[in-house]
Amino acid sequence: MTSSTRQDGNDTRAERLAEAVQTLAGERDIDRMCDVAMDAAIDLTGAPAGHLEVQDGHGGFEVRSAKGAPGETQPTDEPLMVAGVRVGRIVLWGADEAARPALRVLATQLSQGLANVEMERRAAQQRGRARRFAEAVRALRGVQPTEQAVICLVDEARKLVAGAASALVTGLPGDPGPAVSLGLDTESERLLAGIVAGELSSLVAHGRPWAGPVPSDVALREQGLVGLALVPVGEENDRIGTLVVLTRDEIGVSLDELEALWSLADHATAALGAAALRERLDELGTVDPATRFFNARYFTTRLEQETHRALRSREGLSLAIFGIDGLTQLRAAAGDRAAEDAVSALAEHMVPRLRATDVGCRTGTDELAVILPGSDGLDAYRISERIRSGFAAEAALGHGVSLSVGVASFPQQAGTADQLSGFARTALTLARRHGGERTFLYDREVAAMLDEEDRRGRVVEESLVTTISTLAVAVDERHHTTRDHSQNVARVAAMLAAEVGLSPEGVEEVRLAGLLHDVGKIGVDEELLTRCGPLEPHEWDEIRQHPEIGYRMLSGTRLRDVRTFVRHHHERWDGGGYPMGLSGEEIPLESRIIAVANALDSMVNDRPYRMAMPFDEALELIRSKAGSQFCPKTVEALQRLVERDPAWLRPEPNA
């Protein structure tokens, strides 16, 4: 090769290098940057194969772009360095060593591009965190210390770092005290308080916050709560408690987020006053913060005391349990605060209608109980029904929220405190099973008769649901491209429901609704569903009837919520959907979840009228329609699932 030829080759390589550098300089997407750099590295060095690794955010490296199959010879390894720290590398097999300088220039440009993207990402995170922190501090300053101070602190901490659950735990090592939490049930709250005051107490013993994984043997992991942050509240020698945020990420929170939580705890003690916070926590040992009624811990002890007192005085004792029906749907549609406001409204309604000797307690997230000393069953029934009917007339809570009540008496019906509580709860269950919005007085013979009726009814209902599920499968089998569609939608919808924080019961309802979402298509002409060509407007009108048909088919069952979720799964966030044109949070959250799961599975599988699109393209299309067609909260949940484990989420293509 002549020097002229070599020079021409070098000039050409320099031009290609300049073009690649210019392209990299204009990119801000890491995946595209890596692909551009990998293509350029292969082109510049003549290597038949190679790959490009970058940091994965967890202390390791991951391959972000690869070409060809690794060779058996020693590869060329060009590190990607930022401020003296290795952030990745370009690995090539069979590269021309003469092109090493060009490769080094390419690596330098890529390193700078990665650094710029990371700086922009961190800046955006810091701006968002600063905004959320300012909102949290404003919220804390707006709370009266004698009211919802602790609840506010726990709530703002969770929102500040987008945690899955949060709590403020008091007590000494080995002796957990009162705790208040959001996003945890009573058993999980008790478990968390135990480990924070126990095996984890040494992590914050010196007044510094800590973040990391939940211990591997702790049952919280079964709920997907795998990371946590611990932040001491108060000075080291005057500790109020430990602020805890639970996450679905093993690392808990980042160092920046941990510092923000620590600052929030300092602001809480400064803005609200350590004494007020401590007083509030002491009350939380026996008082529910939202209602000012006694809590479930106190209820158990007090009911036992009252049964003993009733035996000694030979007076009657009754128990009424008030259940707020539809609270789960209100919480999903309007948030935790709206649901807590509904419970508080019920408590405020009850207080002036109770006697001085009556004892109000909050015994569950959607349940209040009243211990009625000196009252027989009929007296308790009249009091309860007056409260129930008055609440229905005065409280316009919407979202289908209503009240059911169960009443039982001691010692005429029950012989122990546990029996009294159980019988009142049985009466509440019977009130709900028979339409709700009513008060049931427990009667042993009536309860046995109604239980038998319910048993027969459940057998009939299970048979009907089985039949409807079979019809749903038949709808999917009409065309080979829709086989397993309903099962796929049910599976993905259940994962999304769990990700947005629905209860296990709520997740199961969403899964069932996903399985049955298209059952109404059994009433649609099969030719319309399987046609490859376009449809006429009147034919589209017929297809759009299927949610209503499904709703009517499920009306013969007790699946009142499920049929509602099926009815609205084609509504759009912007109001342009069907059958009712609902928009935003008017649409049940469960229906919004099914809409995303349905769209995803439909796009990644063949349909009679189009071919399947790649999963990543489908995901990007769904993201682009967040806020117009789809609920942003649900799309964010989908994105988190994909980032955590894409293979787990991807529906299997239809055979």
C-alpha positions in Angstrom: 0.0 0.0 0.0 1.4 3.4 -1.0 1.6 6.3 1.4 -1.0 8.0 -0.7 -3.4 5.2 -0.3 -2.8 5.1 3.4 -3.3 8.8 3.6 -6.6 8.5 1.7 -7.7 5.8 4.1 -6.8 7.9 7.1 -8.6 10.9 5.6 -11.7 8.7 5.1 -11.5 7.4 8.7 -11.1 10.9 10.0 -14.2 12.0 8.1 -16.2 9.1 9.5 -14.9 9.8 13.0 -15.8 13.4 12.7 -19.3 12.5 11.6 -19.7 10.0 14.5 -18.5 12.6 17.0 -20.9 15.2 15.7 -23.8 12.7 15.9 -22.9 11.8 19.5 -22.7 15.4 20.5 -26.3 16.0 19.4 -27.7 12.9 21.2 -29.3 12.8 24.6 -30.7 9.3 24.7 -28.2 6.8 26.2 -29.4 3.8 24.1 -29.1 5.7 20.9 -25.7 7.1 21.9 -24.5 3.6 22.6 -25.7 2.3 19.3 -24.1 5.2 17.4 -20.8 4.7 19.2 -20.9 0.9 18.7 -21.6 1.2 14.9 -18.8 3.8 14.6 -16.3 1.7 16.6 -17.0 -1.3 14.3 -16.7 0.9 11.2 -13.5 2.7 12.3 -11.6 -0.4 13.4 -12.9 -3.0 11.0 -13.8 -5.3 14.0 -16.3 -8.0 13.2 -17.8 -8.0 16.7 -17.9 -6.0 19.9 -20.1 -4.7 22.7 -20.4 -1.5 24.8 -20.9 -1.5 28.5 -22.0 1.3 30.8 -22.8 1.6 34.5 -26.2 0.2 35.6 -26.8 2.5 38.6 -26.3 -0.3 41.1 -22.5 -0.5 41.1 -22.2 -2.9 38.2 -22.1 -2.6 34.4 -24.5 -3.7 31.7 -24.2 -4.2 27.9 -26.2 -1.5 26.2 -25.2 -2.3 22.6 -23.7 -5.3 20.9 -22.7 -6.3 17.3 -21.7 -9.8 16.1 -20.4 -12.7 18.1 -17.4 -12.5 20.5 -14.2 -13.9 19.0 -11.6 -16.2 20.5 -8.8 -13.8 20.4 -7.8 -11.2 23.0 -10.3 -8.3 22.6 -9.4 -4.6 22.5 -10.7 -2.8 25.6 -11.2 0.9 25.5 -12.4 2.4 28.8 -15.0 5.2 29.1 -13.7 7.6 31.7 -15.4 10.6 33.4 -13.3 12.6 35.9 -10.9 9.7 36.4 -13.8 7.3 37.1 -14.5 4.4 34.8 -18.2 4.5 33.6 -18.0 1.8 31.0 -15.9 0.4 28.1 -15.9 -0.5 24.5 -14.9 -4.1 23.8 -13.9 -5.1 20.2 -12.7 -8.4 18.8 -10.4 -8.3 15.7 -9.9 -4.5 15.8 -7.3 -2.8 13.7 -4.7 -1.5 16.1 -3.9 1.3 13.8 -7.4 2.7 14.4 -6.8 2.8 18.2 -6.4 6.6 18.3 -9.7 7.1 16.5 -11.3 4.6 18.9 -9.9 6.6 21.8 -11.4 9.9 20.5 -14.7 8.1 20.0 -14.6 6.8 23.6 -13.8 10.3 24.9 -16.7 11.8 23.1 -19.1 9.0 24.3 -17.8 9.4 27.9 -18.6 13.1 27.7 -22.0 12.5 26.3 -22.8 10.0 29.1 -21.6 12.5 31.6 -23.8 15.2 30.2 -26.9 13.0 30.2 -26.2 11.9 33.8 -25.7 15.6 34.8 -29.0 16.5 33.2 -30.8 13.6 34.8 -29.4 14.5 38.2 -30.3 18.1 37.7 -33.9 17.1 36.8 -34.1 14.9 39.8 -32.8 17.6 42.1 -35.3 20.1 40.7 -38.1 17.7 41.2 -36.9 16.8 44.7 -36.5 20.4 45.6 -40.1 21.1 44.4 -41.5 18.2 46.4 -39.5 19.2 49.4 -40.9 22.7 49.3 -44.4 21.3 49.0 -43.8 19.0 51.9 -42.5 21.8 54.2 -45.5 24.0 53.3 -47.8 21.1 54.1 -46.2 20.6 57.5 -46.4 24.3 58.4 -50.1 24.3 57.5 -51.0 21.5 60.0 -52.0 22.3 63.6 -49.8 20.3 66.0 -52.9 19.0 67.9 -54.5 17.6 64.8 -52.8 15.6 62.0 -49.1 16.4 62.5 -47.8 12.9 62.5 -50.0 11.7 59.6 -48.9 14.7 57.6 -45.2 14.0 58.2 -45.6 10.3 57.3 -47.6 11.2 54.2 -45.2 13.9 53.0 -42.1 11.6 53.5 -43.6 8.9 51.3 -44.5 11.4 48.6 -41.1 13.1 48.7 -39.2 10.0 47.5 -42.2 8.2 45.8 -42.1 5.4 48.4 -44.6 2.5 48.6 -45.4 2.9 52.3 -44.2 5.0 55.2 -44.4 5.1 59.0 -43.2 6.8 62.2 -42.1 4.3 64.8 -41.5 5.1 68.4 -40.0 3.0 71.2 -36.7 1.8 72.5 -34.5 -1.0 71.2 -36.4 -4.3 71.9 -39.5 -2.4 73.0 -41.5 -0.9 70.0 -43.9 1.8 70.9 -46.9 3.3 69.1 -46.5 3.7 65.3 -48.6 5.4 62.6 -48.3 4.3 59.0 -49.7 4.8 55.5 -49.8 2.0 53.0 -49.5 -0.8 55.6 -52.1 -3.0 57.2 -52.1 -3.4 61.0 -50.1 -6.6 61.0 -47.4 -5.2 58.7 -47.3 -2.0 60.8 -46.7 -4.1 63.9 -44.0 -6.2 62.1 -42.2 -3.0 60.9 -42.3 -1.5 64.4 -40.7 -4.6 65.8 -37.8 -4.7 63.4 -37.2 -1.0 63.5 -37.0 -1.1 67.3 -35.2 -4.4 67.2 -32.6 -5.6 64.7 -32.5 -2.3 62.7 -32.3 0.0 65.7 -28.4 0.1 65.7 -28.4 1.5 62.2 -29.6 4.9 63.4 -28.3 4.7 66.9 -25.9 7.5 66.3 -28.4 9.9 64.8 -27.5 9.3 61.2 -30.1 8.1 58.5 -29.6 4.8 56.7 -31.0 3.2 53.5 -30.7 -0.3 52.2 -32.6 -3.6 51.8 -35.3 -5.0 54.0 -33.9 -8.1 55.8 -34.3 -11.2 53.7 -36.4 -13.1 56.4 -39.0 -10.3 56.9 -42.5 -10.9 55.6 -42.8 -7.4 54.2 -40.8 -8.7 51.2 -43.8 -10.8 50.2 -45.7 -7.5 49.5 -42.9 -6.3 47.3 -41.5 -4.0 50.0 -37.8 -4.8 49.6 -36.0 -1.5 50.4 -36.2 1.0 53.2 -34.9 4.3 54.6 -34.6 5.0 58.3 -34.4 8.6 59.5 -34.1 9.5 63.2 -36.6 12.2 64.2 -35.5 14.6 67.0 -32.1 15.1 68.6 -30.0 12.1 69.7 -30.6 12.7 73.4 -34.3 13.6 72.8 -35.4 11.1 70.1 -39.1 11.1 69.1 -38.9 8.1 66.9 -37.8 6.8 63.5 -39.3 7.9 60.2 -39.4 4.9 57.8 -40.1 4.8 54.1 -40.5 1.5 52.4 -39.7 1.1 48.6 -39.9 -1.5 45.9 -36.2 -1.0 45.2 -33.6 -2.9 47.1 -31.4 0.1 47.6 -34.2 1.9 49.5 -33.5 5.5 48.4 -30.6 7.4 46.9 -28.2 9.4 49.1 -29.7 12.6 47.9 -33.2 11.4 48.7 -32.0 10.2 52.2 -30.6 13.7 52.9 -34.0 15.2 51.8 -35.9 12.9 54.2 -33.5 13.9 57.0 -34.1 17.6 56.3 -37.8 17.0 56.3 -37.6 15.3 59.7 -35.7 18.3 61.0 -38.3 20.7 59.5 -41.1 18.7 61.2 -39.6 19.0 64.7 -38.9 22.7 64.1 -42.2 23.6 62.5 -44.5 21.5 64.6 -42.5 21.3 67.9 -40.9 18.2 69.4 -43.2 18.4 72.4 -46.3 18.5 70.2 -45.1 15.6 68.1 -44.3 13.5 71.2 -47.7 14.3 72.7 -49.4 13.3 69.4 -47.5 10.0 69.3 -48.5 9.2 72.9 -52.1 9.7 71.9 -51.6 7.4 68.9 -51.1 4.6 71.4 -54.9 4.5 71.9 -56.4 7.0 69.5 -57.0 6.9 65.7 -55.6 10.2 64.3 -58.2 10.6 61.6 -61.4 10.1 63.7 -60.3 10.9 67.2 -62.0 7.6 68.2 -60.1 5.0 70.1 -58.1 2.6 67.9 -58.3 -1.2 67.3 -55.8 -2.0 70.1 -57.9 -0.1 72.6 -61.2 -1.6 71.3 -60.2 -5.2 72.1 -59.2 -4.4 75.7 -62.2 -2.1 76.3 -64.8 -4.6 75.0 -63.4 -7.3 77.3 -63.7 -4.8 80.3 -67.3 -3.9 79.3 -68.4 -7.5 79.1 -67.1 -8.2 82.7 -68.8 -5.0 83.9 -72.1 -6.0 82.2 -72.0 -9.4 84.0 -71.3 -7.7 87.4 -74.1 -5.1 87.0 -76.5 -7.5 85.2 -77.1 -4.9 82.6 -77.2 -5.3 78.8 -74.3 -4.5 76.5 -74.5 -4.1 72.7 -71.9 -3.6 70.0 -72.6 -1.9 66.6 -70.0 -2.2 63.8 -70.4 0.4 61.0 -68.9 -0.5 57.6 -68.3 2.1 55.0 -69.0 0.4 51.7 -67.2 1.7 48.6 -64.3 3.2 50.5 -61.8 1.1 48.5 -63.1 2.6 45.3 -63.1 6.1 46.7 -59.5 5.6 47.8 -58.5 4.4 44.4 -60.4 7.2 42.5 -59.7 10.2 44.8 -56.8 9.2 47.0 -56.1 8.3 50.6 -57.0 11.8 51.9 -60.5 11.6 50.4 -61.1 8.2 51.9 -59.8 9.3 55.3 -62.1 12.4 55.1 -65.0 10.0 54.5 -64.2 8.1 57.7 -63.7 11.3 59.6 -67.1 12.6 58.4 -68.8 9.5 59.7 -67.1 9.9 63.1 -68.2 13.6 63.3 -71.7 12.5 62.4 -71.8 9.9 65.1 -70.4 11.8 68.0 -73.4 14.0 68.8 -75.7 11.0 68.4 -74.0 8.9 71.0 -74.4 8.9 74.8 -71.6 9.9 77.1 -71.1 6.3 78.2 -70.8 5.0 74.6 -67.3 4.2 73.3 -66.4 4.8 69.7 -63.4 2.9 68.1 -61.9 2.7 64.7 -61.4 -1.1 64.1 -60.4 -1.1 60.4 -59.7 1.1 57.4 -63.4 1.1 56.5 -64.9 0.3 59.8 -66.0 2.0 63.1 -67.4 0.2 66.1 -69.4 1.6 69.0 -69.6 -0.2 72.4 -73.1 0.6 73.9 -73.2 -0.2 77.6 -76.6 -0.6 79.2 -78.3 -1.2 75.8 -80.2 -4.2 74.6 -80.4 -5.3 71.0 -83.4 -3.3 69.9 -82.1 -0.1 71.6 -78.7 -0.6 69.8 -80.6 -1.3 66.5 -82.5 2.0 66.8 -79.4 4.0 67.6 -77.5 2.4 64.7 -80.2 2.8 62.2 -80.7 6.5 63.1 -77.0 7.1 62.6 -76.9 5.2 59.3 -80.0 6.8 57.7 -78.9 10.3 58.9 -75.4 9.8 57.5 -76.8 8.8 54.1 -79.0 11.9 54.0 -76.3 14.4 55.1 -73.0 13.1 53.6 -72.8 13.4 49.9 -69.5 11.5 49.4 -70.1 10.2 45.9 -68.3 7.2 44.4 -71.0 4.9 45.6 -70.0 5.2 49.2 -72.7 4.0 51.7 -73.1 2.6 55.2 -74.0 -0.9 56.5 -74.3 -1.8 60.2 -74.2 -5.0 62.2 -75.5 -5.2 65.7 -75.2 -7.9 68.4 -75.9 -8.0 72.2 -74.3 -9.5 75.3 -75.1 -11.8 77.1 -78.4 -12.6 75.4 -76.7 -13.6 72.1 -73.0 -13.8 72.8 -71.3 -15.3 75.8 -67.8 -13.7 75.5 -66.3 -10.5 74.1 -64.9 -12.4 71.1 -68.3 -13.9 70.4 -70.0 -10.5 70.6 -67.5 -9.0 68.2 -67.8 -12.0 65.9 -71.7 -11.9 65.9 -71.7 -8.1 65.2 -69.3 -8.7 62.3 -71.5 -11.5 61.0 -74.5 -9.2 61.1 -72.5 -6.6 59.2 -71.5 -9.2 56.5 -75.2 -10.2 56.1 -76.2 -6.5 55.8 -73.7 -6.1 53.0 -74.6 -9.4 51.2 -78.2 -8.3 51.1 -77.7 -5.0 49.3 -76.0 -2.9 51.9 -77.3 0.5 53.2 -79.1 -1.3 56.0 -78.7 -2.3 59.6 -78.9 -6.0 60.7 -79.5 -7.2 64.3 -77.9 -10.5 64.8 -80.2 -13.5 65.4 -78.8 -17.0 65.5 -81.6 -18.7 63.6 -81.9 -15.9 61.0 -78.1 -15.9 60.5 -78.1 -19.7 60.0 -81.0 -19.4 57.5 -79.4 -16.6 55.6 -76.0 -18.3 55.6 -77.7 -21.3 53.9 -79.3 -19.0 51.4 -76.0 -17.3 50.7 -74.3 -20.7 50.3 -76.8 -21.8 47.7 -76.6 -18.3 46.1 -72.8 -18.6 45.9 -73.0 -22.0 44.2 -75.4 -20.5 41.6 -73.2 -17.5 41.2 -70.0 -19.5 40.8 -71.7 -21.5 38.1 -72.7 -18.3 36.3 -69.2 -16.8 36.6 -67.8 -20.1 35.2 -70.2 -20.0 32.3 -69.3 -16.3 31.6 -65.6 -17.1 31.8 -66.1 -19.9 29.3 -67.9 -17.4 27.0 -64.9 -15.0 27.4 -62.6 -17.8 26.2 -64.9 -18.5 23.3 -64.7 -14.8 22.3 -60.9 -15.1 22.2 -61.1 -18.3 20.2 -63.0 -16.7 17.3 -59.8 -15.7 15.7 -56.3 -17.3 16.1 -54.8 -13.8 16.6 -56.8 -13.2 19.8 -56.2 -16.5 21.5 -55.2 -16.0 25.1 -55.9 -12.3 24.9 -58.2 -12.2 28.0 -55.7 -14.2 30.0 -52.9 -11.9 29.0 -54.9 -8.8 29.9 -55.9 -10.4 33.3 -52.2 -11.2 34.0 -50.8 -7.7 33.1 -53.8 -5.9 34.8 -53.2 -7.8 38.0 -49.5 -6.8 38.0 -50.4 -3.1 37.4 -53.0 -3.2 40.1 -50.5 -4.5 42.6 -48.0 -1.8 41.4 -50.4 1.1 42.0 -51.0 -0.2 45.5 -54.4 -1.9 45.4 -55.1 -4.4 48.2 -54.8 -8.2 47.4 -58.6 -8.3 47.2 -58.6 -5.3 44.8 -55.9 -7.0 42.7 -58.0 -10.1 42.4 -61.0 -8.1 41.3 -58.9 -6.4 38.6 -57.6 -9.8 37.4 -61.2 -11.1 37.1 -62.4 -8.0 35.4 -59.4 -8.3 32.9 -60.4 -11.9 32.2 -64.0 -10.9 31.6 -63.5 -7.5 29.9 -64.4 -8.6 26.4 -67.2 -11.1 27.3 -69.7 -8.7 25.8 -68.3 -9.4 22.4 -70.3 -12.6 22.4 -73.2 -10.4 21.4 -71.3 -8.8 18.5 -71.4 -10.2 14.9 -68.4 -12.5 14.5 -67.8 -11.2 11.0 -67.2 -7.7 12.4 -64.6 -8.9 14.9 -62.6 -11.0 12.4 -62.8 -8.7 9.3 -59.5 -7.7 7.9 -60.8 -4.6 6.2 -62.2 -1.3 7.6 -65.6 -1.0 9.3 -68.5 1.3 8.5 -69.5 3.8 11.2 -72.7 1.8 12.1 -70.5 -1.3 12.4 -68.2 0.4 14.9 -71.3 1.5 16.8 -72.2 -2.2 17.2 -68.7 -3.2 18.4 -68.8 -0.3 20.9 -71.8 -1.9 22.6 -69.7 -4.8 24.0 -68.8 -3.1 27.4 -72.5 -2.5 28.1 -73.4 -6.0 27.0 -70.7 -7.4 29.3 -72.0 -5.2 32.2 -75.5 -6.6 31.7 -74.3 -10.2 31.6 -72.5 -9.7 34.9 -75.5 -8.0 36.5 -76.9 -11.4 37.5 -73.9 -11.9 39.8 -72.7 -10.2 43.0 -69.7 -8.9 41.1 -71.0 -5.4 41.3 -67.6 -3.8 41.2 -66.2 -6.1 38.6 -69.0 -5.4 36.2 -68.5 -1.7 36.6 -64.8 -2.1 35.8 -65.7 -4.1 32.6 -68.3 -1.4 31.6 -65.7 1.4 31.6 -62.5 -0.2 30.2 -62.8 1.7 26.9 -63.3 5.1 28.5 -60.4 7.6 27.8 -58.7 9.9 30.2 -59.6 12.9 28.0 -63.3 11.9 27.9 -63.3 10.7 24.3 -64.0 7.0 25.1 -67.1 5.0 25.4 -69.8 4.0 26.5 -70.4 7.0 28.8 -67.6 9.5 27.9 -66.2 9.6 31.4 -62.9 11.4 31.9 -60.0 11.6 34.4 -60.7 10.2 37.8 -64.4 9.8 37.0 -63.2 6.5 35.4 -62.7 3.8 38.0 -59.0 3.2 38.5 -59.5 -0.5 37.9 -61.0 0.3 34.5 -58.0 2.6 33.7 -55.7 -0.3 34.5 -57.5 -2.7 32.3 -57.4 -0.2 29.4 -53.6 -0.1 29.5 -53.3 -3.8 29.8 -55.7 -4.3 27.0 -54.0 -1.9 24.7 -50.5 -3.4 25.4 -51.6 -6.9 24.6 -53.6 -5.8 21.5 -50.6 -3.9 20.1 -47.9 -6.6 20.6 -50.0 -9.4 19.0 -51.3 -9.8 15.5 -54.9 -8.7 14.8 -57.1 -9.5 11.8 -56.7 -5.8 10.6 -52.9 -5.3 11.3 -49.6 -7.0 12.2 -48.1 -6.9 15.7 -45.7 -4.1 16.6 -42.5 -4.6 18.6 -42.9 -4.4 22.4 -40.8 -1.3 22.8 -42.7 0.6 20.1 -46.0 -0.4 21.8 -44.7 0.8 25.2 -43.6 4.1 23.7 -47.0 4.6 22.0 -48.7 4.0 25.4 -46.4 6.5 27.1 -47.1 9.1 24.4 -50.8 8.8 25.1 -50.6 9.2 28.9 -52.8 12.1 29.8 -54.9 11.8 26.6 -56.0 8.2 26.2 -54.5 6.6 29.2 -54.3 7.4 33.0 -50.8 8.9 33.7 -50.6 7.0 37.1 -51.2 3.7 35.4 -48.7 4.4 32.6 -46.1 5.3 35.2 -46.8 1.9 36.9 -46.3 0.1 33.6 -43.0 1.9 33.1 -41.8 0.9 36.6 -42.7 -2.8 35.9 -40.8 -2.7 32.5 -37.8 -1.1 34.1 -37.7 -3.6 36.9 -38.1 -6.7 34.8 -39.1 -6.4 31.1 -39.2 -10.1 30.5 -41.7 -10.7 33.3 -44.1 -8.2 31.8 -44.0 -9.0 28.1 -47.1 -11.0 27.1 -46.3 -14.2 25.2 -47.2 -13.7 21.5 -50.3 -15.5 20.4 -49.7 -18.8 18.7 
